[in-house]
Amino acid sequence: MSAGPGLFIGLMSGTSLDGIDAVVASIGNVDTAPRLLHSHYQPFEPRLRDELLALQAPCENELHRAALAANQLAHAYAAAIHALLAKAVLHASDIEAIGCHGQTIRHRPEAGYTMQLGNAALLAELTGITVVNDFRSRDIAAGGQGAPLLPMLHQRLFHSASEHRVIVNIGGIANITNLPSNGSVTGFDCGPGNALMDEWIAMHRHEPYDKNGAWAAGGSVLPELYNYLFSNTYLSLPPPKSTGRDVFNLAWLKQALRGNELPQDVQATLLELSAQGIAQAITKYCTGTQAAFVCGGGAHNHTLMARLAALLPRIKIADTAAVGLDADWVEALAFAWFAKLALRHEPGNLPVVTGAKGLRILGAVYSK
């Protein structure tokens, strides 16, 4: 494949803190969907992951530690990009820009800010490629939630004129995009996705995630614990809304435990919390849905997917590969596309989703 104009790199490291998704995308007109060309996944080194997890909550000397972690992230992002370019047989000069989401360590739209680590200036120096980052702050400055941003791209990638679809992104946090065949796009964060399950299994079994949901499948839902967790105020708030580890975290979970629960039963309860949060959001806010297509790491959790199918028996449940895009690469592809929107001075938010006062150009640009 010969390189040409319109090649962008997208980088995503999400709330699950598992690693870096990197893609090369071909993007023509901003009104058309981007095309995935190449992809690469790079796990975080354990020490970096542990530090990023620690920075999710107030800690000693956190400003200095956050700055150092941002520099480490820039080096990790650069390594992922170099590996991606080698795999794609491309050079830095072939790429118009990098869209780098960065690593969220705080998301507090109610307090007027969000914070994603990742030294974009350093990343531009390390790669020799223009970098666009900080996509969420402008929407929050305009009175929005800063999230979710993906519904705009979901509309271009997955809308059908003949089928009412919902796109379910299950990362650390779960969010949904409502795509009626004839009507307005809507979307919001509906609650926890993988983050609590990942932290719980890491603490008890020293595994980064519950492969296929097998551990949860062998446990039993604890009704009292489930009722407490599902009573979290966030879950009953109307959209627009967004959330993160600031609300759904291990400390919050531990407050609800008596101490005599079987760890596997807690895992089963956390999976039920995620499944019910998604299913009830679709039932309440996406009336008439015919199909739900799942992306993100949760698409690989067979137990979670089966539970969604059981809770939504009249809706077809599949991952986004069924509609043309592998579930692992949707978010990274989105930030490649957002980079192009920023460079073309095109808005990247949907006010009906985020609650912002209007359309805004998103992202800060660090030219090569």
N, C-alpha and C positions, 0 to 999 in steps of 0.2 A: 504494500500500500504506500503510495506516495503522500507525503505530507502536503497540506494546503491550508488556506485560511479557514478559520472557524474551529480550530482545535483548542479545547479547554480541558483543564484538569480539575476534578472535584475531589475534595478531601472531607471525610466525615469521621469523627471519633465521638461516639454518642454517650448517652447517660450510662449505658451498660459498662463502659470503661474496659472493653475487651481489646480494642486495638484500632487500627487506622484502615478505613476503606478508601481506596484511591482509584479513580477512573480517568480515562481519556474519553472525551465526548466530542462528537462532531455536531456543531450547532450552526444552522443556517440562519434564517429569519427568526427573530425572537418569538414570533407568533406560532412557530412550529415546534414540535417536540424535539428535544435533543436525541441523538443516537449514540448508544453506548458502543465504543470500539474496543477498549481494553480495560482490564481491571486487575487490581492487586490488593491483597490483604496482608497487613503487617501487625502482628500482636504487639501489645505494649510489653516492654521489659517489666518484670515484676516490681522492681523498686520504683519505677516511674508510676506504674498503676497504683501502688500503695500510697505514694505521695499525693497523687491526684484524688484518691479516695479520702485521704486525711484532710485535704483542703476543702472538701465539701462542707465541712463544719468549722466554726471558729477554732483556731489552734495557735500554739505559741509561735511568734515571729512569722505570722502567716503572710504578711506583705512581701518580705524577703523571699520566703519559700515559694510563694506564687510566682514571683519574677523569675526565680531560678527554674521552676517547673515549666514556665512559658518558653524559656530558652531550650530546655531539654526537648519540649514538644516540637519546637521548630526544627531541631536536628532530627528528631524521629520522622517528622513530616517530610523533610528533605530526603532522608534515606528511602522512604516509601516512594517518593516521586522518582528518584534515580532508578530504583528497581522497576517501577512501572514503565519508565521511558525505555529502559533496556529491553524489557519484555516486548514492548510495542515497536522496537527498532525506530525510535524517534529521538530527536534532540531537543534541548531546551528552546532553541530558536524556532522550533515548529509550533510551540504552544503560545497562544495569545495571552492567556492568563490562568492563574490558579484561583479557584474559589475555595477558601479554607474556612470551614465553620468554626474550628477551634473547639476546645474542651470546656464545656459548661461546668463551672464550679459554684455559681450562684444564679438563680433565676427568680428575681423578686419584682415582677412588674407592678405589684401593688405598692412597692416602695420606689418605683420609678427607675429601676435599673436591672440589667442582666450582665453577666460577666462570663466571657469565654476566653480561656487562656490560649496562648499561641502567639509567639512574637512574629508578627507578619513582616515587619521590617527585616528581621534576621532571616526569615524564610526567603524573602526576595533576594537577599545577598547570597544565601547558600545555593539557590537554584538558578539565579540569573533570569527569573521569570516574574512578570508583574503578578502581585498577589492582591486579591480582594478578600477582606475579612470583616468582622463585626457587622453581620447582617441584621441583627435583631434590635440594636439600640435605637435606630431612627424610628422604627415603628413604635417602640415604647415611648420615645420622646413625643410622638404624635398622639399619645393617649392610648396606644394599643397594648396588647399582651406580648408582642414580639414573637409569638408562636401560636399555633403552628404556622410555618411558612409554606410547607409543601403542598397544600391544597391547590395553589395556582398551577403548579406543575402537574399534579395529579389530574387536573382537568384536561390538560393538553395530552397527557400520556394515555389516560384510561377512560375518558368520557365515551359513552355510547349513546347514540340516538334512539336505540331500541331497548335498552336495559338500564334500570335504575341500579346503580352500583354504589358501594361504599368501599373505600380504600382504608384498611386498618394497618397503621404502622405500629408494630410492637417492638420498640427498643427498650431502653430502661423504663421509659414512660410510654404509655399507649396513647395514640391519637387517631381520630377518624376524620375522613373527608367524605362528605355526602355529595354524590354526583347524580342527581336525578336526571333522567333522560331529557327532560324539558323543565328547567328551573334553575334557581341560583345555587351556586356551590357554597357549601358551608363546611365548618370543621372546627374541632377543638380537641384539647388534651382531655381524655376521659378518665385518667387515673394511672395507677402503676401498671407497668408492663413486666419486664424481666428483672428490674433492678433489685427488688426485695428478694426474689427467689434466688438470684445470683449471689447476693450477700449472705443469705442464710445457708446455702449449700457450701459456700466457701468457708464459712465459720465452722461448720460441723463435719464436712467431708473433705475439705481442702481441694475442692474441684471448682473451676471457674464458672461453671453453669451446669444445670441439670439436663444432661444430654437426652433429647427426645422426651423430656418430662418424666423419665422413668422412675426417679425417686419419688416425685409427687404422686405418680400413679399408684405406688404401693402404700400410700398413707390414706388417712381418713380426714375429711374436713371436720374441724372443731367448731361446732355451731356458735358457742359463746365467743370464741376468738373472732370468728368471721363476722358476727353481728357487731362487735366492737370496731373492727377495722372498717367495715362498710359504713359505719356511722360517721366516718370522717366528713367534716363539713364540706370539703372540696367536692366530693362526689355528688352532692345535691345542688351545687351551684349551677345556675343556668349559664350557657355560653353567651359571649366569648369568655374563654378562660384557658389558662395554661398553668402547668405545674412542673415540679421536678423533685429532686432529692431533698430540697428544703422542706417539703411537706411529707413525702413518703420515704422514710429512711429507717435504718435499723434501730436507732434510738427510740423512734416512735413505736415500732413493733415491740421492742422489749418492754415498754411501759405497759403493754397489754397482756404480757405473759405472767402466769402464776408461778412458773418454774418447774411444774411437773408434766408439762406437755412432751410428748414424743417428738423429736425434731422432724421426723418424716411427716407427721401429722400437721405440723406447722407449715411445712413445704406444700402439702396438699391444700391447706387453707389459703396460702398466698396465691397459689395458682387459681383457686376458685375466686379470690378477690379480683385478680386480673381479668379472668373470663367474664365474671358478672359485670364488672365495670364497663367492659366493651359491649357486651350483649345488651345491657340495659340502656346504654347510651344510644345504640342503634335503634332499639325498639321505641325509645321516647322521642328521638330527634330525627330519625331517618325513615319515617313511615313510607311504606311501599317498596322498600329495598328488595331487590330480587337476587343480588349476588354481592358477596363481600370478599374482596381480594386482599390478602395479608402480605405485608412486606416487613423487613427487619428480622432480627434474630428470632423473634417469637414464631415466625413461620416454620422454623425447624423443630419447634416443640410439639411433638405429635399429640401429647396428652392435652395441651392447651387447645390445639386446633380441633381435636375431637370434642372437647368440652364446648367450644364455640358452636360447633355443628349441632350438638345436643340442645344447647340453649336457644338456637335460632333454626329450628327444624324446617322452616319454610324458605330459608335463604340458602343459596348455594355458597359454600365456603371453599375457597382455594387460595393458593398463593399467587402473587402477581406474575409468575412465569406463565400462568394460564392465559394472560392477556399481553404477553410479549416482553416482559422484563423480569430478570432474575430478582428474587426478593432481597438479595443481599446488597444490591447496588443502587437502589432507588434514591436513597438520601444523598449519597456521594454524587450521583448524576445531577441531582437537584442543585447542588452548590456550584457545580460547573456552569449550569444554566444561569444561576443567580449572578455569577461573575460576569457573564456576557450582558445580562440586563444592566448591571451597574456601569459597565464600560460604555454601553449605548444610551445611558441616561434614561432607562426605562424603569417604571415602578416595579417593585418586586413583592409587594404585600397585597392582600385582599382585605380591605377594611371590614367587610361583612364577617370575616373570620376572626381577625385580631381585635377588632373594636377601635382601630385607629381612626383619627379624624378624616383621613383621606388617603389616597394613593401616595406612596413615598418611594424615592430611590433609595435602595438599601446598600450598605457596604462602604467601607473605607478602602481606598486604593493606594497601594505601595508600588509605584512604577519600578520596573527593572532598571 
